[in-house]
Amino acid sequence: MVGNETAVRLATVLCMAAWFQSLTGCQEHPLKSVELESTQEQSGKVQLSINRDVDILFVIDNSRSMGEEQLNLSQNFPRFLSELDRPEVSANYRIAVTTTDNGGYGCETTDSEKGNFVLSSCQSRLDEFGYQNGPNEAPVDQTAACSTPCPSDLADLAVLPTTTSRTLEPTPHPWLERGDGFTNLPSGVSPAQALQCFGPQGIVGCGTEAHLETMLLALTRANTAEQDEYGFIRDGAILAIVFVTDEDDCSLNDAFPSPLDRNGDHTFWPPGATDPTSAICWNAGTRCKDDGTCELVNLGVDGREVADDVADEQAVLRPLSRYIDLVQELEDRKKALRNDQEVIVAAISGVPLDYAGGPIPYDTVPDGTEDDAAFRADFGIAPGCISGVATAVPPSRLRAFAEEFTVEGKNNLFSVCNDDFAPAMDDIVEQIVGQIKPACMAGCVADTDFVAPGLDPSCILTEEIVYEDGMTEERNVPQCDDGELPNGATKCFIPRSDPETMHRDCRKIGNLEFDFVDAPPDATRPRATANVSATCELATNRSQLCPNLF
């Protein structure tokens, strides 16, 4: 048979030779190659990339200055989750919360989390939302950070037993979970309501916030079989880490006497200081120049710089490489499964209100604010941002860590001084949703009913389930019945072909996208992975059905 390209050239020559005799006929049959397209393969099998699993870890500063910020964050949780719950997204998410409290000097009497997940209603720990420095000082009350978003009747809120790919026995796990058709919450409680109660962490945590170390401990616990957090991180899931703080990281190396000790070496203390402040942590890890620029340094207890290859043993603050390497390893493992997947890191912290990336002028007072003489005396620089209730430290270490994991050049640093975190939360969830890939059918699918409006495809879908114990199972996936699961089915598909509603990624490679409806998971036999493939009848008139592909 003559090839398509030859046929097109031949048809063109014949029309040019006889255009004055039969111009109309040539226009009626200009594309004989369309008939020859029937020689193409009539069906195509495509492995669908379905990944709606999302694991989110919030690292929330629970020091004394964070009451208003926790309220701000909690009030935006419903908005955040509404994006993940949208039908076209329908994320299967797990959300865990830990604090920046890793204990240390001056915090020996506090109940430090040290990376433990916190999953209890803030109404059951209202005593953590107030403090008093001494009998002659007025008590500080920040209970509104809890009581405003979380009603008192949810004081005993607890999660229900569930399974993971690593824990076959149903167990209450210390995270909030929403999956296909289920949550781990009591009836009548939504994930948004629960997160507004689980999220606020109080204001009695250690004032030397170890954001990066508690993150590391939390992620390590999630991968350690003996820990309650085990199984939180799913190998193929999108991972997002979100910090909320008004301080920079102070992940101290516990191999050395604390630089905060009043009776110890005051190498990093500001001139004239008599009490320890977070400026000591700043001075131990950041060096600023006369021109107002600052850079990260690894300094030993004597104030001298130590080499990178020994910084983990000899620096006062743990080097950033300790944390970058851990998260990069997680990202590499995820990329091995899906090469376009990236770990999302974001920080709502002490950057200027309008920060959109790039250098921070450490010696410049933020617009619309007055210089803070006490802050400058301690730190030698201007605050990162100032609001009506907060003076925030520039996130030198935290910023450098976050910038190692930017997604497609997008900004992942937002100002903790904003009176509404909604724009920041919107940007963060947008980055998460951007990695939830649609199930696209690559190729031009045939329409089996030319009379009915829209595309009526002929497709066979199968699901291969690989269980944790190594057993595999293959199931047919039927089409949904008016959006509902047919009797006996555990998954069904909904074809989507309207270009107005299809995901833009699917429109680029074909004319069909699949949505799925799943039954609640079998608690006695959790899945490790599930792969879906689709075989559809392909069109012979591709240029008419799929003009966007030609």
C-alpha positions as CSV (number, residue, x, y, z in Angstrom):
1,M,0.0,0.0,0.0
2,V,1.2,3.5,-0.8
3,G,2.4,5.4,2.3
4,N,0.4,8.4,3.6
5,E,3.1,10.9,2.6
6,T,3.4,9.6,-1.0
7,A,-0.4,9.6,-1.3
8,V,-0.6,13.2,-0.2
9,R,2.1,14.2,-2.7
10,L,0.3,12.3,-5.5
11,A,-3.1,13.8,-4.7
12,T,-1.5,17.3,-4.7
13,V,0.2,16.8,-8.1
14,L,-3.0,15.4,-9.7
15,C,-5.0,18.4,-8.5
16,M,-2.4,20.9,-9.7
17,A,-2.4,19.3,-13.2
18,A,-6.1,19.4,-13.6
19,W,-7.2,22.4,-11.5
20,F,-8.7,24.3,-14.5
21,Q,-10.8,21.2,-15.4
22,S,-11.9,19.9,-12.0
23,L,-11.2,22.4,-9.3
24,T,-14.4,21.7,-7.4
25,G,-13.7,18.0,-7.4
26,C,-10.2,18.5,-6.0
27,Q,-11.6,20.7,-3.2
28,E,-14.2,18.0,-2.4
29,H,-11.5,15.3,-2.0
30,P,-8.3,17.1,-1.1
31,L,-7.2,14.7,1.7
32,K,-7.1,11.2,0.3
33,S,-4.5,10.5,3.0
34,V,-7.4,10.5,5.6
35,E,-8.6,7.3,4.0
36,L,-5.1,5.8,4.2
37,E,-4.9,6.7,8.0
38,S,-7.0,3.5,8.5
39,T,-3.7,1.7,8.2
40,Q,-2.7,3.0,11.6
41,E,-3.1,0.9,14.8
42,Q,-6.8,1.0,15.7
43,S,-6.4,0.8,19.4
44,G,-3.8,2.0,21.8
45,K,-2.9,0.9,25.4
46,V,-1.8,3.7,27.6
47,Q,-0.5,3.4,31.2
48,L,-2.3,6.1,33.1
49,S,-0.4,8.1,35.6
50,I,-2.8,8.5,38.5
51,N,-1.3,10.3,41.5
52,R,-3.7,12.1,43.9
53,D,-1.8,11.2,47.1
54,V,-0.5,14.2,49.1
55,D,1.4,14.1,52.4
56,I,1.6,17.5,54.1
57,L,3.7,18.3,57.2
58,F,3.1,21.6,59.0
59,V,6.0,22.8,61.2
60,I,4.4,25.4,63.4
61,D,6.3,27.8,65.7
62,N,4.7,27.4,69.2
63,S,6.8,30.1,71.0
64,R,5.4,33.0,72.9
65,S,5.0,35.4,70.0
66,M,2.9,33.1,67.8
67,G,-0.7,33.4,69.1
68,E,-2.0,35.8,66.4
69,E,-0.2,34.0,63.6
70,Q,-1.6,30.6,64.6
71,L,-5.1,32.1,64.6
72,N,-4.4,33.6,61.1
73,L,-3.2,30.2,59.9
74,S,-6.1,28.2,61.4
75,Q,-8.7,30.6,59.9
76,N,-7.3,29.8,56.4
77,F,-7.3,26.0,56.8
78,P,-10.8,25.6,55.3
79,R,-9.8,27.6,52.3
80,F,-6.7,25.5,51.9
81,L,-8.5,22.2,52.1
82,S,-11.3,23.3,49.8
83,E,-8.8,23.4,47.0
84,L,-7.7,19.8,47.7
85,D,-11.3,18.7,48.0
86,R,-12.4,20.1,44.6
87,P,-13.9,17.3,42.5
88,E,-11.4,17.8,39.7
89,V,-8.6,17.5,42.3
90,S,-10.0,15.1,44.8
91,A,-6.7,14.7,46.6
92,N,-6.1,11.8,48.9
93,Y,-4.3,13.7,51.6
94,R,-2.6,13.1,55.0
95,I,-1.8,16.2,57.1
96,A,0.5,16.1,60.1
97,V,1.5,18.8,62.5
98,T,4.7,19.2,64.6
99,T,6.2,22.2,66.4
100,T,9.6,24.0,66.4
101,D,10.2,22.9,70.0
102,N,13.2,20.7,70.2
103,G,14.0,21.4,73.9
104,G,17.4,22.7,74.8
105,Y,18.8,25.3,77.3
106,G,16.1,27.1,79.2
107,C,13.4,24.7,78.0
108,E,14.1,21.7,80.2
109,T,10.8,22.0,82.0
110,T,8.7,22.2,78.8
111,D,7.1,19.1,77.2
112,S,9.1,19.4,73.9
113,E,7.7,17.7,70.9
114,K,11.1,17.0,69.3
115,G,9.4,16.0,66.0
116,N,6.5,14.1,67.4
117,F,3.3,14.6,65.5
118,V,0.7,16.5,67.6
119,L,-2.9,15.4,67.0
120,S,-5.1,16.6,69.8
121,S,-7.7,19.2,70.0
122,C,-6.4,22.6,71.1
123,Q,-9.5,22.8,73.3
124,S,-8.0,20.0,75.4
125,R,-4.8,22.0,76.0
126,L,-6.0,25.6,76.4
127,D,-3.4,26.1,79.2
128,E,-0.8,26.1,76.4
129,F,-2.2,29.4,75.0
130,G,-1.2,31.7,77.9
131,Y,1.8,32.4,80.1
132,Q,3.1,34.8,82.8
133,N,6.7,35.9,83.1
134,G,6.4,36.7,86.8
135,P,4.0,37.6,89.5
136,N,4.4,41.3,88.8
137,E,3.6,41.0,85.1
138,A,0.2,40.8,83.4
139,P,-0.6,37.3,82.1
140,V,-0.7,36.8,78.3
141,D,-3.8,35.2,77.0
142,Q,-3.9,33.8,73.4
143,T,-6.8,31.3,73.8
144,A,-8.5,33.0,70.9
145,A,-6.0,31.2,68.6
146,C,-7.9,28.0,69.6
147,S,-11.4,29.0,70.7
148,T,-12.2,31.2,67.7
149,P,-11.8,28.5,65.0
150,C,-12.3,25.4,67.2
151,P,-15.6,24.9,69.1
152,S,-15.5,23.7,72.7
153,D,-17.6,20.6,71.9
154,L,-14.6,19.2,69.9
155,A,-12.3,19.1,72.9
156,D,-12.3,15.3,72.8
157,L,-11.8,15.1,69.0
158,A,-9.8,12.0,68.1
159,V,-9.2,10.1,64.8
160,L,-10.5,6.7,63.9
161,P,-8.3,3.6,63.3
162,T,-7.0,3.2,59.8
163,T,-4.4,1.1,58.0
164,T,-1.3,2.1,55.9
165,S,0.8,0.2,53.4
166,R,3.1,-0.5,56.4
167,T,0.7,-1.2,59.2
168,L,-1.9,-3.9,58.3
169,E,-3.7,-3.6,61.7
170,P,-6.2,-0.8,61.9
171,T,-4.7,1.8,64.3
172,P,-5.3,5.4,65.2
173,H,-2.5,7.3,63.5
174,P,-1.4,10.8,64.5
175,W,-2.4,12.5,61.3
176,L,-5.6,13.8,59.6
177,E,-6.5,11.7,56.6
178,R,-8.9,11.9,53.7
179,G,-9.0,9.3,51.0
180,D,-11.3,8.0,48.3
181,G,-14.7,8.1,50.0
182,F,-13.5,8.2,53.6
183,T,-11.8,10.2,56.3
184,N,-10.4,9.1,59.7
185,L,-12.7,11.4,61.5
186,P,-15.9,10.8,63.5
187,S,-19.2,11.2,61.6
188,G,-20.2,14.8,61.2
189,V,-16.7,16.3,61.5
190,S,-15.1,17.6,58.3
191,P,-11.3,17.7,57.7
192,A,-11.4,21.5,57.8
193,Q,-13.1,21.5,61.2
194,A,-10.7,19.0,62.5
195,L,-7.6,20.8,61.2
196,Q,-8.8,24.0,62.8
197,C,-8.7,22.2,66.1
198,F,-5.5,20.1,65.6
199,G,-3.5,23.0,64.0
200,P,-3.1,25.6,66.8
201,Q,-0.1,24.6,68.9
202,G,-0.1,27.1,71.8
203,I,2.6,29.5,72.8
204,V,4.5,27.8,75.6
205,G,7.1,26.1,73.3
206,C,10.9,26.7,73.4
207,G,12.0,30.2,72.3
208,T,15.0,28.7,70.4
209,E,13.0,27.4,67.5
210,A,14.7,24.4,65.8
211,H,12.5,24.3,62.6
212,L,14.8,22.2,60.5
213,E,15.8,19.7,63.3
214,T,12.2,19.1,64.3
215,M,11.3,18.6,60.6
216,L,14.2,16.1,60.3
217,L,13.0,14.2,63.4
218,A,9.4,14.2,62.2
219,L,10.4,12.8,58.8
220,T,12.7,10.2,60.4
221,R,9.9,9.1,62.8
222,A,7.6,8.7,59.8
223,N,10.1,6.1,58.4
224,T,10.9,4.3,61.7
225,A,8.8,1.2,62.4
226,E,8.7,1.6,66.2
227,Q,7.3,5.1,66.0
228,D,3.6,6.2,66.0
229,E,4.3,8.3,62.9
230,Y,5.5,5.3,60.9
231,G,3.8,5.0,57.5
232,F,2.8,8.7,57.2
233,I,5.0,9.2,54.1
234,R,3.9,7.3,51.1
235,D,6.6,6.6,48.5
236,G,4.6,7.8,45.5
237,A,2.8,10.7,47.3
238,I,3.4,14.4,46.7
239,L,5.2,15.7,49.8
240,A,4.8,19.3,51.0
241,I,6.6,20.8,54.1
242,V,5.2,24.1,55.4
243,F,6.9,26.2,58.1
244,V,5.0,29.0,59.9
245,T,7.3,31.1,62.2
246,D,8.5,34.6,63.0
247,E,12.1,33.4,63.8
248,D,15.0,32.0,62.0
249,D,16.1,28.4,62.5
250,C,18.1,27.6,65.6
251,S,18.9,23.9,65.2
252,L,21.7,23.7,67.8
253,N,24.3,21.0,67.8
254,D,23.6,19.3,71.2
255,A,27.2,18.0,71.2
256,F,28.3,21.3,72.6
257,P,27.4,23.4,75.7
258,S,24.6,25.7,74.8
259,P,25.7,29.1,73.5
260,L,22.5,30.4,75.3
261,D,23.9,29.4,78.8
262,R,24.2,32.5,81.0
263,N,27.2,30.9,82.7
264,G,28.8,29.7,79.5
265,D,30.8,31.2,76.7
266,H,29.2,34.4,75.3
267,T,30.9,34.4,72.0
268,F,27.7,34.9,70.1
269,W,25.9,37.2,72.5
270,P,25.1,40.8,71.4
271,P,27.1,43.5,73.1
272,G,25.8,44.2,76.6
273,A,23.2,41.5,76.6
274,T,22.5,39.9,80.0
275,D,19.8,37.5,78.9
276,P,19.8,35.0,76.0
277,T,17.8,35.9,72.9
278,S,17.4,34.4,69.5
279,A,20.0,36.9,68.3
280,I,22.6,34.4,69.6
281,C,21.4,31.8,67.2
282,W,21.4,34.4,64.4
283,N,25.0,35.3,65.2
284,A,26.1,31.7,65.3
285,G,25.0,31.0,61.7
286,T,24.8,34.2,59.8
287,R,27.5,36.8,59.1
288,C,26.5,40.3,58.0
289,K,28.7,42.9,56.3
290,D,28.8,46.7,56.5
291,D,26.8,46.9,53.2
292,G,23.8,45.2,54.8
293,T,24.3,41.9,53.0
294,C,24.4,38.7,55.0
295,E,25.7,35.1,54.3
296,L,25.4,31.8,56.0
297,V,28.4,30.5,57.9
298,N,29.3,27.4,59.9
299,L,30.9,28.6,63.1
300,G,32.5,26.7,65.9
301,V,32.1,27.4,69.6
302,D,35.0,29.8,69.4
303,G,33.4,31.8,66.6
304,R,35.8,30.6,63.9
305,E,34.5,29.2,60.7
306,V,34.7,25.4,60.2
307,A,35.0,23.5,57.0
308,D,31.8,22.2,55.4
309,D,32.9,18.5,55.6
310,V,33.2,18.7,59.4
311,A,30.4,21.2,60.1
312,D,28.0,18.5,61.3
313,E,30.4,17.6,64.1
314,Q,32.1,21.0,64.8
315,A,29.6,23.8,64.1
316,V,27.4,25.3,66.8
317,L,24.4,25.1,64.5
318,R,23.7,22.0,62.5
319,P,24.7,22.7,58.8
320,L,22.0,23.1,56.2
321,S,23.4,20.2,54.3
322,R,22.1,17.9,57.0
323,Y,18.5,18.9,56.1
324,I,18.9,19.5,52.4
325,D,20.4,16.0,51.9
326,L,17.5,14.3,53.7
327,V,14.8,16.0,51.8
328,Q,16.7,15.6,48.5
329,E,16.9,11.9,49.1
330,L,13.1,11.8,49.6
331,E,12.7,13.8,46.4
332,D,15.0,11.5,44.5
333,R,13.0,8.4,45.6
334,K,9.8,10.0,44.4
335,K,11.4,11.0,41.1
336,A,12.3,7.4,40.5
337,L,8.6,6.6,40.5
338,R,7.5,9.8,38.7
339,N,10.3,11.9,37.2
340,D,8.4,15.2,37.3
341,Q,7.6,15.0,41.0
342,E,9.2,17.5,43.4
343,V,9.1,18.0,47.1
344,I,7.3,21.3,47.9
345,V,8.9,23.4,50.7
346,A,7.3,26.7,51.8
347,A,7.8,29.1,54.7
348,I,5.5,31.7,56.0
349,S,8.2,33.7,57.8
350,G,10.0,37.0,58.4
351,V,10.4,38.2,54.8
352,P,9.0,41.6,53.6
353,L,5.3,41.9,53.1
354,D,5.6,42.1,49.3
355,Y,8.5,39.5,49.0
356,A,8.5,37.8,45.6
357,G,12.0,36.2,45.7
358,G,15.5,37.6,45.3
359,P,17.8,39.4,47.7
360,I,16.6,40.7,51.0
361,P,18.0,44.1,52.2
362,Y,18.9,43.1,55.7
363,D,19.9,46.6,56.7
364,T,16.8,48.3,55.3
365,V,13.7,49.0,57.4
366,P,10.6,47.5,55.8
367,D,8.4,50.0,54.0
368,G,5.8,51.7,56.1
369,T,7.5,50.8,59.4
370,E,9.8,52.5,61.9
371,D,13.2,51.2,62.8
372,D,13.3,48.9,65.9
373,A,16.2,50.1,67.9
374,A,16.2,47.2,70.3
375,F,16.1,44.7,67.5
376,R,18.9,46.4,65.7
377,A,21.0,46.5,68.9
378,D,20.6,42.7,69.3
379,F,20.9,41.6,65.6
380,G,22.8,44.4,64.0
381,I,20.3,44.4,61.2
382,A,16.7,45.6,60.6
383,P,13.7,43.2,61.2
384,G,12.6,41.0,58.3
385,C,9.1,42.5,58.6
386,I,7.0,44.3,61.2
387,S,3.3,44.1,61.8
388,G,0.9,45.4,64.4
389,V,1.7,42.4,66.6
390,A,5.0,41.0,65.4
391,T,8.6,41.9,64.7
392,A,10.0,39.0,62.7
393,V,13.6,37.9,62.2
394,P,14.7,37.5,58.6
395,P,14.8,33.7,57.8
396,S,18.4,33.5,56.7
397,R,18.8,29.7,57.2
398,L,15.2,28.8,56.6
399,R,15.1,30.8,53.4
400,A,18.3,29.1,52.1
401,F,16.8,25.7,52.8
402,A,13.4,26.6,51.2
403,E,15.1,28.0,48.1
404,E,16.8,24.6,47.5
405,F,13.3,23.2,46.8
406,T,11.5,25.8,44.7
407,V,9.0,24.5,42.1
408,E,9.3,25.8,38.6
409,G,10.8,29.1,39.8
410,K,7.7,29.9,41.9
411,N,8.0,31.9,45.1
412,N,7.9,29.7,48.3
413,L,8.5,32.3,50.9
414,F,5.7,34.5,52.3
415,S,5.5,37.1,55.0
416,V,4.4,36.1,58.5
417,C,3.6,39.8,59.0
418,N,0.6,39.8,56.6
419,D,-2.7,40.2,58.4
420,D,-4.2,37.5,56.2
421,F,-2.4,34.3,55.2
422,A,-4.9,33.6,52.5
423,P,-2.7,34.6,49.5
424,A,0.2,32.6,50.9
425,M,-2.0,29.5,51.5
426,D,-3.4,29.9,48.0
427,D,0.0,29.9,46.5
428,I,1.1,26.9,48.5
429,V,-1.9,24.8,47.7
430,E,-1.6,25.8,44.0
431,Q,1.9,24.3,43.9
432,I,0.5,21.1,45.5
433,V,-2.4,20.8,43.1
434,G,0.0,21.5,40.2
435,Q,1.7,18.2,40.9
436,I,-1.6,16.2,40.9
437,K,-1.5,14.8,37.4
438,P,-4.7,14.1,35.5
439,A,-5.3,10.7,33.9
440,C,-4.8,11.5,30.2
441,M,-5.4,9.2,27.3
442,A,-2.6,9.8,24.9
443,G,-3.9,9.7,21.3
444,C,-7.0,10.6,19.4
445,V,-9.9,8.4,20.6
446,A,-12.6,7.4,18.2
447,D,-16.2,8.5,18.6
448,T,-18.5,5.4,18.5
449,D,-21.7,7.4,18.3
450,F,-21.7,10.2,15.8
451,V,-25.3,11.1,16.4
452,A,-25.1,11.8,20.2
453,P,-23.4,15.0,21.2
454,G,-19.9,14.8,22.6
455,L,-17.4,11.9,22.5
456,D,-18.6,8.4,23.1
457,P,-15.4,6.4,23.5
458,S,-14.9,2.7,23.5
459,C,-12.3,1.9,26.2
460,I,-11.3,-1.0,28.4
461,L,-9.6,-0.1,31.7
462,T,-7.8,-2.4,34.0
463,E,-6.3,-1.9,37.4
464,E,-3.2,-3.8,38.7
465,I,-3.0,-3.7,42.5
466,V,0.3,-4.6,44.2
467,Y,-0.2,-5.3,47.9
468,E,2.4,-4.8,50.6
469,D,2.8,-8.6,51.0
470,G,3.9,-8.9,47.4
471,M,0.6,-10.3,46.1
472,T,-0.9,-8.8,42.9
473,E,-4.4,-8.6,41.6
474,E,-5.9,-7.4,38.3
475,R,-9.4,-6.0,38.1
476,N,-11.5,-4.6,35.3
477,V,-12.5,-1.0,35.9
478,P,-16.1,-0.4,34.6
479,Q,-17.6,3.0,33.6
480,C,-19.4,4.7,36.4
481,D,-23.2,4.7,36.5
482,D,-24.2,8.4,36.7
483,G,-21.1,9.1,38.7
484,E,-21.7,6.2,41.1
485,L,-19.9,2.8,41.6
486,P,-21.7,-0.1,39.9
487,N,-22.6,-2.9,42.2
488,G,-19.6,-5.0,43.2
489,A,-17.0,-2.5,41.7
490,T,-14.2,-1.0,43.8
491,K,-13.3,1.6,41.1
492,C,-15.1,3.1,38.2
493,F,-14.2,5.7,35.6
494,I,-15.9,8.8,34.1
495,P,-14.7,9.8,30.6
496,R,-14.2,13.5,30.2
497,S,-13.9,14.9,26.7
498,D,-15.2,18.5,26.8
499,P,-12.1,20.7,26.1
500,E,-13.6,23.3,28.5
501,T,-13.4,20.9,31.4
502,M,-10.4,18.7,30.4
503,H,-7.1,19.4,32.1
504,R,-4.7,21.4,29.9
505,D,-2.1,18.6,30.0
506,C,-4.6,16.2,28.6
507,R,-5.7,18.6,25.8
508,K,-2.1,18.7,24.6
509,I,-1.8,15.0,23.9
510,G,-5.3,13.8,23.1
511,N,-9.1,14.2,23.4
512,L,-10.0,12.1,26.5
513,E,-9.3,12.3,30.2
514,F,-10.5,9.9,32.9
515,D,-11.9,10.7,36.4
516,F,-12.2,7.9,38.9
517,V,-14.5,7.0,41.8
518,D,-13.1,4.6,44.4
519,A,-14.7,2.6,47.1
520,P,-13.3,3.0,50.6
521,P,-10.1,0.9,51.0
522,D,-10.3,-2.6,52.3
523,A,-9.0,-2.1,55.9
524,T,-7.9,-5.8,56.1
525,R,-5.6,-5.5,53.1
526,P,-4.2,-2.1,52.3
527,R,-2.7,-1.4,48.9
528,A,0.9,-0.5,48.3
529,T,0.5,0.7,44.7
530,A,-2.3,0.7,42.1
531,N,-1.7,1.1,38.4
532,V,-4.4,1.7,35.8
533,S,-4.0,1.1,32.0
534,A,-6.5,2.0,29.3
535,T,-7.0,0.6,25.9
536,C,-9.3,2.7,23.6
537,E,-10.4,2.5,20.0
538,L,-8.5,5.2,18.2
539,A,-9.9,7.4,15.5
540,T,-9.2,7.1,11.8
541,N,-10.2,10.7,11.2
542,R,-7.8,12.2,13.6
543,S,-7.5,15.6,11.9
544,Q,-11.2,16.1,12.3
545,L,-11.7,14.8,15.9
546,C,-8.4,16.2,17.2
547,P,-7.4,19.3,15.3
548,N,-5.4,20.5,18.2
549,L,-3.0,17.6,17.7
550,F,-2.2,18.5,14.1
